């Protein structure tokens, strides 16, 4: 009897452990978080932090709520296909942001009871979209830049209204990038320039990436929150500068729904709202592994006296 109980307990715990490992979690995918506080981080420090080597499965970040609450209202940004609507995403974000003491000023009916408390406007971008490197931008931070950003290179054809084929962060047509790099290399050779530049140097790969997920353009689950000063946005309009951005992403797995990964994404992002991360924080263990402790033998109770 004693042996049967111990074997049964061992089997149950082993099965539970297998169910909790990354391979069996429904909707599991590597999750990355990149965040930057533009207002409170110097330009030099910002560049150093954002461009640091990615941290693969770093130690769990301690949650440090704001000393005083900051009240915000949501506004929709760029919305891509997903099986959750904007209202559902805002509901999930409200709970996740509250853990850092960012408080939604709108109630469940969308009514702002105390508008004087509102200091932040949070622009919400989300859904499944083609992307390459889910890292925050470090320049061109005005409201009207959008998720990808405008082309600021006067030499680019897109500066005059042409189609953008590739972007360092958003990716795009990777074949066009390779062809463009090869053409540029040939052109430089003809005119006496260096021909050393290639597609690989034109599209640098961030080091220490998880499972090659960020080596080319592919579908990502994205949640990007951009924070703006509410008063500044009202006075300066589209020229208002972003205060902070937190960019959360997970490569889409076959047959996966956005709703199946959003919980894991927001759990990973919660400690980093409004902060600056040292490189991308990449989690491919889903923070859901179980470590079994020592098994304790439960002895049979003594037989009842007749």
N, C-alpha and C positions, 0 to 999 in steps of 0.2 A: 504493500500500500504506500509506504513512504517513498519507495523508488518511483512508483507510478506518478505520484504527485509532483516529484522533482522533475521528472522527464516532461510531464505535461506543462509545467511552469516554464521550463527551458524552451520548449517548442513555441509557446505563446510569445515569450519575450523575443525569441529569434525572429518570428514572423512579424512582430511589431517593428523590430529594428529594420527588417528588410523593407517594410512598407514606408518607413520614414526616410530612407535614403533617397538621394536625388534622382536615381533612375526610376523610381516608382511613384514619385509625386506627380499627380496630374497637373499638366501645365508648366512643369519645371523648365527653366531655361536659365543660362547665365544672366545675371542682372548686373548692370553697371550704374553707378551714380557719379555724376560730375557736377560740381556746384561751385559757384563763385559769388562772393560778396564784393561788388564793384565799388560801393561807397566806402566801405571800411577797410579795404585792402589796398595798399599802395600798388602802383602800376608794376614796379619791379617785382614785388612779392607775388602779385597776381600771376605774372608770366612764369615765374619760377614754379609756383604751386601747380598751375594748370598743366604745365608741360613736363611735370615730373613723371617718372616711370609709374605705370599703373600698379596699384596694389591689388594683388590677387588673394582673395580670402583673408583680408586683414582682420585683426582683432576687432571684436564687436565694439562699435563706437558708443561711448557712454552718452546717454541722452541728457542734454543740458538745456532745459527750458529757459526762455527769456526771463530776465528778472521782473519785468513788467509786461503785461499783455499788449500785443499790437493788434488792432482791429483792422479787418480788410473786407473788401467786397470782390467777388469774382467777376471776370469778364471773359467771354470766349475768344480764343485766339484761332489758331489753325486746327481744324478738326478733320481727322482722317477716318476712314472706315473702321468701325468697331461694333461689337455687339452690346455696348453700353452707351446710353445717351449722355448728353452734357450734364443734365441734372444728376444722374447717378454718379458720374465722375466727381462732380462738385461735392456730393454727399460724402463720398469716400475720402476726398482730399480734406474736407472740413475736419473729419475725425483725426486724420494723420497730422495735419498742421496744428491742431489743438494741443497735441502732445509737446510741441515746442513753444506753446503759449501764443501762437498766432490764432486769433479768434475771428470767426466769421461774424460780421456785424449784422448779417441778414438772418432772420429766423427761418423756421421750416416753411413758411409761406412766402419767403423772399422779401419780407418787409424789413427795412432797416429802421429799427426803433430809436436808435441814438446816433444819427448821422454825424454828430460832432466828434464822435470817437474814432471815426474812420480815418486812418492815415495811409493805408496801402491799397493799391489796386493790383490784384493778382490775375495775370493773363494766363489762361489755361490752354495749352496745346496738347492734344492727345490723339491716340489711334494707331493704326498699323500703316506704316509707310516705308518706302524704300529709303535707306539711309546707309551711311558708311561708318563714321566715327562719332559716336554719341557723346561728344565733349562740348562744354560750354564755349561760347564765343568770348574772345578777349578784346575785341574792338568793334566799332560801329554798333553802339549799344542803344541807339535811339529807338523810340517806340515804333517808328515806321519801317524798321529794318526787317521785321518778321522773323520767322524761324530760320530760314536759310540766309537771309541778308542780301542786300543789293550788291551789284558788281561795282567796285570803286576803282577798277583799273581802266584808265582811259584808253589803253591800247587794246582792250578786249572788244571783240565784235559785239558781245552782249551789252556793252556800254552804249551802243547805238541801237539797241532793240533786238539783237539777234537772240537765238535760243542758247541757253546755258546747257552745256553738255556734261559738265563735271564740276564738283565743288569739293574742297578738301574734307569738309565735315559731312555734307549731305551725300557726297558721292555722285552717282549719275551713270552715264554711259561709260563704263570702264574700258570698253573697246575703243571708244573715241579718244579717251585719254591716252591710251597706248599709241594710237595712230598719230595723235597730235604731237606726242613727245618724240616719236620717230621722225616726223616731218620737221620738227624744230631742230632736231639733231642734224638732219641732212642739210637744212638751211644754214646752220651755223658752220658746217664743214665747207659748204660752197663759198661762203663769204669770209672764210678764214677764222671763224670762231671755234670755240671748243666744242667737240662732239661728245663730250663725256656724259651729258645729261641724258637720262633715259626715263622710261615710264616709272621705274622703281624709285628714282629720285624725285620725279614730279609728284608721286603719290606716296610720301613717306608713311611707313606703317608704325603706329605707336607701339613701343616695346611691351613685352610681357602681357600680350593679349590672351584672352581665354579661348582656347580651342579654335583659333583662327577665325573667330566670329567677326572680327573687325578688319579683315584684310580685303574686303571688297564691298560693293553695294549689294545689299540684300534687304529683305523685309524685317523691320524691327517693330516691336511694341514700344510706343513712346509716350512718356508723360513729361512735359516740360512746363515748369511754372516760372513766369517772369514777374518780378515784383517791381512796381513803380510807386513813387511818391504820389499820393492822391492829389495833394494841392498843386504839386509841380505839373502833373499831367493836365489839370484843369487850366493852369496858366500858360503852359508852354505847348500843349497839344502834342503833335507828332514828334517834336524835337525833345521831349522829355527823355531823360536817360534812365536806363534800367538800374535799379538798386542791387538786385541779386537775381540769379537764375539757378535753378536746380533742374538738371537734365537726367531723367531716369529712363533706362532702355533695357530691352531684352530681345535677343534674336527670336524671331517667330519659329516655333517648332511645327512640324507637319501635323495638320489637323487641329492645331491649338486655337483656342478662342482668347480674345483679349481679356475677357472676364475671368479666365482661369489663371492669369499671371498677375493681374493688377494688384492683388493683395500682397504678393511677395515683393513686387516693385515698390509699393508704398512703405512696406516695413523696412526695406533697405534704405529708402530715402529719408525716413523720418528724422534720424539724428542730424541730417545735413541741411535741412531747410535754412536758407539764409546764411550759410557758412561757405568757406572756401576749402575744397578738398585738395589734398596733395595727389594730383593725377586722378585718373578714374579709379573708383573703388569697385572692383569687379568680384562678384560672388558667384562661383559656380558650384557651391555646396548647398545653396538654398537656405543656409542657416537652419537646417531641419534634421541634421543627423542625430542619432541617438547613441549615447555612450552607455553601455551596460555596466553597472556596478557589480560587486561581488554577489553571487547568488547565495541566499540564506536558506538553509534547509529547515522546513517547517515539520517538526516531529508530530507523529500521530498522538492524539490525546490518549490518556490512559483508559483502558477498558472500564466500562461501567460495572460497578459491583452489583451482582444479582442478589 
